[in-house]
Amino acid sequence: MSLHKSRNPKTRREALRKIGNGFGMMAFAGMLNNSLAQAGALNAPDGSVVGYKLDHPQKVKRVIFLFMNGGLSTIDSFDPKPALDKWDGKAPPGGEIKTERKTGELMKSPFAFKKYGQSGMDVSELWPHLGEVADDICWVRSVYTEIPNHEPSCLMMNTGANQAGRPSLGAWMTYGLGTENQNLPGYVVLCPDMPTTVGPPLWSNGFLPAINQGTFISDKIQTNPNAPPEEEAPAAAMPEKDKDGKEIKKEKKIVIEKAFDPKKLISYVNNPKFELTEQRRELDLLSKMEAIKTQRDGADAQVEGVLKSMEVAYRMQTEAPEVFDIRKESEATQKLYGEGSTARGCLTAVRLAEKGVRMTQVYYAKGDPWDAHGDIMAHKTNAKNSDQAFAAVIKDLKGRGLWKDSLVICGSEFGRTPVREVGGGGGNVKRGRDHNPFGFTMWLSGGAVKGGTIYGATDEFGFKAVEKPVHVHDIHATVLHLMGIDHTKLTYRYSGRDFRLTDVSGEVLHDIIA
């Protein structure tokens, strides 16, 4: 005999499946997803819970990469060479140094060095604030790469390959580890304008899933040309003077420009036409339509990537405007970083790290601003814009309790030569330096590395790495190691071959790990 009424559910799970056409079970799944995340499971960049497995205990949970695109002269910054003082104006004793452009005699640094901290670290006058935290920094003075041009060197530093098309460091990191925050991208790139002539390939997902691509956000102030008078900057007041008529210098107050609007930093993060509930219905409908198509024709990786990106964008509306609103920081914190786009980018990077973003990269500016072919004195402006903010990242991470499991990396795509460039710009000044990929300095900082130490060395003039040479692959291998990943095991099958960030090389720098 057939029953006209279905039997009563025997379990709570069966009841959830039947209530409201199954929406009860969907709600339960969502609750379970959050519970798993809180219990220590990892989230994929699209928000789903996945079973990522670490190769060994994780020392670092997040990375901030400060990138001085254009080529910082490390012999004028972090690697003093007394021999240059002795040989200044003379031809190199080993013969002419061959570089991209015509070069002449050796040139000493025009900047004085000073010892800082208990470690007695030598740091140039360009970087006094970094000098204050020298004991928290490991200076790798023997980094090298192969090609002296900006584009391939930037690609190598960011993707582990000299040609475009490979996944970036941040993409590999989110592919291997997922994200800690479902409402924000796992990988964020900050710069006022598009950095260098390379652009997006520097933070590309390459052949990895599209969701692993870095999210580029311009931290440039969007000024309003039609702003009313109350939004305009107030006129400068007359300086106060003491009884002797001398100007009284007051500490400048850091003010975030009124034109700053965190909602404008991310294009279309706010939808004025539809409420969140309506957007949710749209996304659900798209997902159902795609599921039907997938069942009929098979999966489409690009469409899946777009849908996952839309999911992240939907969730970002609730948290992104808050985390990017650096006006909410105290005056003391804003003063710690100083003014300018680099300061805003660095402060934002720390705020993103605090919210669980796996990797944030801060570029200095568009183009190649550190490219000092004409006059190395141009470094004074760039360093002034960066020094305080870079040091503030270290100090602020400590203040927020994030220092122990954070990693800060800083560097350029290459260094600069110890010889004077005579074939470039600069007119009659002739104080420029050409590109030098053969030996330069990068620094790392965080609770997982040995602060106040030096690893490796260049020759007496700072041209080539001669002691413990460190390839970019070694830097990448070390970063992944600190994140709990064996760089040789993080692979992706593509075009008949297993690819990895470090290609077929890379050695972990165990000596710098605390």
N, C-alpha and C positions, 0 to 999 in steps of 0.2 A: 504494500500500500504506500503510495507516494504522499509525502507531507507537503501541505500547502504553506506551512510556516517553517522558516529555517530554524534550526536548533539554536538554543541560547549559547553564546560564547562560553567556553570553559576556562579561558585564560584572559588576563588583562590585555595581552598582546592581540588576541583575536578581537577583543572588544574595540581596541583602538583602530583596528583595520576596518571595522564595520561602521563606526560612528562617523557621521558626516561625510560619507563616501570616501573614507580613508584619510581625511585631513587630520584626524587625531593621530594617526601613525606618522604622518609627515611632521607634525609638531614634535612628537616624541623623538623622531630621528634628529631633528634640529637640536633638541635639548641634549641628546646623547652625544652629538657632534661637539657641542660646547664643553660637555663634561670631559670627553676624551682629551680635548685641547688643554683644559685646565689640569688634567692629570699628567700632562707631560708629552702627549702625542704631538706631532708636528703637523702644521698646515701646509698644503700646497699653495702656491701663489694665488690660485683661484678660490681659496678658502676651504677646500675639502680636506678632511683629515687623512693623512697617509702614513704609512709605516716606514719612514726613512730610518736607515740604520747607520749609526756612526761606526767608523772603523776603530776608533779609540776614544777615550774620554776627551770631551770638548773643553779647551781652555778659553776659547773666545766665542761669543755669541753674535757679535756684530762688528762691522768694519766701516771705518770712515777713511776715504782715500782723498787726500788733498793733492790736487794735480796742478803744477805750475807749467802749463802748456807753453812751449816755445823754447825751453832749454835754459834752466838756471845754471849759472856759473858756480859750481860747488867749490872751486879753488878760491873764489871770492866770498864764500859763505861759510862752509863747514870743514874745509880741508886745507889748512894753511900750508904754504910751501916757502920756507925761508930761502931755499935755493933760487927762487925767482927774484928775491931782493938782490942776491949776489950777481945774478946773470941778467938782470934787467937791461934791455937795450942791446943785448948781444945775441949772436946766432946760437941756436941749440948746439951743444957740443957733439951730439950724435948725428948732426946733419939736419937738413930741412925736414920739418914736419909736414907730411902730405895730408891735406884736408880738402874739403869741397872747394874752398876759395883760396885765393892767393894770400899767403901769410908771410910775415916777416920775422923780426927778432922776438925774443922772449919778453914778456911784459909782467911786471910784478903787480900784485893786487893794490889798487888805490885805497883799499879799505883796511883799517886796523883790526887786529884780532885781540880778543880778551878772554881770559880764563874764567869759567863759571862753575859754580857748584863745588861739592866735595870731590867730584871726579876731576876737577880742573880742566873741563872740556874747553877747547878753543873754538870760539864762535865769533864770526865777523860782527863789526859794528852795525851791519845791516839788520841783524837779528837779535837785538837786546832782550826782547820779551821771550824768545825761544831760549836764550841763554839762561833765563831765570828757571826754566824747567829742564835744563840740560841733564840733570841727574835722572830724569824720567825717560830719556831718549836713548835708543841704541842707534848709533851712526854707522851705517854700512857704507864704507868708503871705496869699495872695489866693484861696484856694479858696472856691467858692460852689456852692450848689445851689438848688432852687426851693421846696420845701415844708418848712415848719418843724416838722412832726410827726415823731415818732420812726420810726414804721413806714415811711412812704414814703421818708424820708431814709436809713434803714438799707438799704432795698431799693435805692435809687439808688447808694449807696456800694458795695454788694456785687454788684449785678446790672446796673447801668446803666439801670434803669427804676424808675419810682415805684410800679408795681403788681406784685404777686406773679405768678409764672408764667414769668419770664425766667430763662435760665441765669446762674449766678453767674460771677464772674471766674475762680475756680478751675476751674469746669466748662469754660469756654471754653479755659482754658490747657491742661488735660489733653486736651481734644478736639483742639486744634491741635498739641500737642507730644507727647502720650503721657506715659509715665513712664520713669524711669531704673531703677526697681527693680520686678521682677515680683512680689516677695513682699510689697509694701506698697501701700496705696492711693496714687494720685498726688496726692490732695487730702484733707487732714485738717483737721478743725475741733476745737479744744480749748477747753473751758470747764467749770467745776465743775458748772453746771446749765444748762438750756436758756436761752440769752441772749435777752433782749427778748421782747416779745409776738409777734414775727414768727416766730422759730424756724427750722425747716428751709428755708423759702423763701429764706433768706439764703445757703444753700450748695447750692441745688437745681440739678439738671441741666436743669430746664425742659423744653424740647422736644428737647434733645440726647440722645444715647443714655444710658440709665440708669447705665451704668458710670462716667459722668463726674460723678455726684453726689458731693459731699463726704462723707467719713466722719466723723460726729460722735462724739467720744469725751469722756466726762466725766473730768476729771482730779481729781475729788474723792476724798479719802481715804475708803474704805469701812470704817468702823469696825465692830468686832464687839462687840455689847453683852454677849456671853457670853465675852469673852476671859479666859483664865486670868491669874492675878496677874502672871506673868512678862512679859506683853505690855502691862501698864499702865505709864503714865509714872512714873518714879521720883519720890519726894518731893523737893522743893527743899531743897538743903543750906543750912545757915546761911552767910551771907556772911562772907568773910574780911576782917579789918580790920588796918590797919597799927598801928604803935606809938602813934600819936596817936588811935587809935580810929575813924579814917575807913575807910569801906568800900573795899576794893580792887576796882576794876572789872576784870573779866576779859572777854576777847573771847569772845562766845558761840559755841559750836560748833553748826553747822548739822546737825541730825539729821533724816533722813527717817523719818517715823512708822513704827513697826513694823507698824501696820495696813495700810500701803501694800502693795498686791499688784498688780503689772502685769498679771497674768492676769485681774483683775477689772475692769480699765479697759475692755476690749472684750468685750461680751457674747458669750458662746458661742464665743470664739476657741479654746477648748479643749474637745474632745469627749471626756468621760470614758468613753463607751460604745463608741466605735469607734476603732481605730488608724488611722493615716494611710493604710495600704494598703487598709483596708476603705472608708474615705471616698473614696479614689481610684476604687475599683470602683463605688461608688454614683454618683459624678459621671460616670464614663464611660458607665454604663448610662443615666443621665438624658440625656446628650448624644446617645446613639444613638437613644433614643426620640424626642427632639425632632427629630432629623434625619429620622426616618421621617415624623413629623407634618408637618414643613416641606415635604418632598417631595410630600406629599399635599395639604396645605391652604395652603401658602405660609408665609412667615416671620412670626413674631410678635415684634415688637421688645421687648415687655415680658418675654416668656419668655426671649428671648436675653439681655436685661439681667440677669435673675435668675441665669441660668446663669453668666454672666461674673462676677457678684458672688460667686457660690459658689466659683468658681475662685480668685478673689483671696483669699477667706476661707480656703480650703484652704491656700494658700501662706503666708498670714499666720501660721499656727500655728508655722511654723519660725523666723520672724524677729521678729514683733511683740512677743512677751513680752520679748525681749532688748532691743529698741530703746526700749521704754517703761519699762524698769527703770532709773530714774535713780539708784538706789542704787549702781549700778556706777561712777558718777562719783567722782572723787577728792574728798576733803574740801575741797580748795582750790577746785574747780569749784563744789561746792555752796555754799560760802561766797561765791563770786563772785555767785551769783544771789540768795542770801538765802532766806527762808522764805515759805511761803504758796502758794496755788493759782496765782497769777500767775507766781511764780518757777518752780514745777513745770512750768507750761504753756510758759514761755519756754525752759527747759532742754530739755524734750521736743521743742519745735519745732526747736531746733538739732540735736538728735540725729537727728530725722527728715530734716532737710535734708542731714545728713552721709550718710544712707543712700539719698539719691536721690529723696525725696518732692518733687514739683514745687512744691506750695504748701501751706503750713501757716498756719492762721489762729488766733490766740489772742484769745478774748474775755475781758473782765475778770471778769464774773460775770453771774448771771441778772438779768432785769429791765433797768432803766436806771439803774445805780448812780452814774453821773456826772451825773445830772440834778439840778442844784443850784438848784431853785426857792426853797427855804426859806433856805439859808445857804451861801454859797460856801465857807465854812470847811470844809465837808464834803470838799472836794477834798484837804485835808491827809491824811486817812486813805487815800483812794484813791491819791493820788500816792505816799505812803509805801509802799504795797503794790506799786507798779508801777515806780517810778524805778530802783531798783537792778537789777531784773530786765531792764528794757528796755535799760539800758546794758550789762548783762552779755551780752545777745545780740550786740551789736556787738563787744565785747571777745572773746567766745568764738569767734565766727566767724573772727576774725583768728587766734586761737590754734590753730584747727583747720585753717587754710589754706583756708578757704572764702570768705573775704572778697571776693576779687577778682571772683568770679562769682556772688555772692549779692545780693539786694535785700531790704532791710527797709523796710516802710512802716508808718507809725503815724498814727492819727488817730481822729476820732469822726464821727458822722453829720452834725454841725454844731457851731458854737461857741455862745457865750452873749453876751448883750447887754451893752453898757457902762452901761446904766441899771439902777437898782435896781428889783426887782420888788416891787410892793406888793399884788398881787392873789393871791399864792400863799400857801404855808405859811410857817413860820418865826416865827409869833407876833409879838412886838414887835421882833424882831431886825432884820428887813427888810434882810438882806444877800444875798438871792438874786438870781439872774440868769435871765432867760427864754431860750428857744431863739433862736439867731441863725444862719440859713442863708446870710446875705448876705456874710459874710466871716470866714474862720477859717483856722487853720494846720494843715497836715499836714507831716510830715517824712519824708524818704527818706534811706536810708543804704546804702552799699555801694561796691564798687570801680568801679561804672559811673556813679555820680553825683558831682557836684562837692561835696565836703565843705566845711564852714565857709563856706557861701554862703547868701544870702537871695534868694528869687525872689518878686517881687510885693509888694504892700503894701495895707493897709486904710487907711481915712480916719484923721484924727487921733484919733478916739475908738474905732477898732477895730470899727465897725459894718458897713461895706460895703467890698468889694474895689474899689479905685480904680486900682491900678497893676498891669498884666499880670494881669487876672482869669483864674482857672483853674477851669474847670468840672470836675466829677467825670469826665466823658467824657475830658477831657484827661489826667487822672491815669491812667485805664485805657489810653488810647492809648499813653502813655509806657511803661507797664509791659509791654504787649505788644511794643512796639518794642524794648525792651531784651532781651526774650526771643527776638528774631529774627523777629517777626511783624508784618506790615503790618496794622493794625487794620481797614483798609477791605477787605481781602481775606479775612479770617477770617469767613466767612458760613455760614449754614445755611438751607436752603430749608424754610420751614414755612408752611402755610396760604396758599400762593400768593405768599409774599413772602420775599425774602432778608433774614434778620435778622443783626445783628452786635451785639457788646457795646456799642459806642459809638453805636448807632442810626444817625443820619445826620449826626453831627457828631464832634467830637474832634480835637484838634491835639496832636501830639507836642511835648513841652517840650524842644526840642533844647538850649536854653541851660543846662539843669541837667545834661546828660550829659557825663561826663568824657571 
